[in-house]
Amino acid sequence: MTSEAYTDLINQIYSLINSELEAVESKDIAEVYPKLVVMYEFFRLLRGEGFDMRPQTPESQNRYYEMEDQIKQKINNFREKLDLSDEKTKHYLDQMISSFR
């Protein structure tokens, strides 16, 4: 993968995640919160060194960290609206985790 293709991929994934975050207002936060966390973690892996074949892009890393921080802040804003002890919230979190038990 070229540096240009990698940069395009980062930008596309960032746009996709932001679109999902904007759509959350019309959805049940408890239901989509686990999905948002997975998206954030994927972005972190993609931005970082989670993929061995990723080209080095030192000139863009600061911008990628800023993108990551923006995603995290938006998710944290939703997290503050959640009651993690609520049965519905627990159900959706357990449902996400159960695939990997």
Long-range contacts (C-beta under 8 A, 24 or more apart in sequence): 1-53, 1-54, 1-55, 2-55, 3-55, 3-56, 3-57, 6-54, 6-55, 6-57, 7-57, 7-60, 9-46, 10-46, 10-47, 10-60, 10-64, 10-67, 13-42, 13-43, 13-46, 14-43, 14-67, 14-71, 17-43, 17-71, 18-71, 18-74, 21-71, 21-74, 21-75, 24-78, 29-78, 29-81, 29-82, 30-82, 30-86, 30-88, 30-89, 30-92, 31-92, 33-75, 33-78, 33-79, 33-82, 33-89, 33-92, 33-93, 34-92, 34-93, 34-95, 34-96, 35-96, 36-75, 36-78, 37-75, 38-96, 39-71, 40-68, 40-71, 40-72, 40-75, 43-67, 43-68, 43-71, 44-68
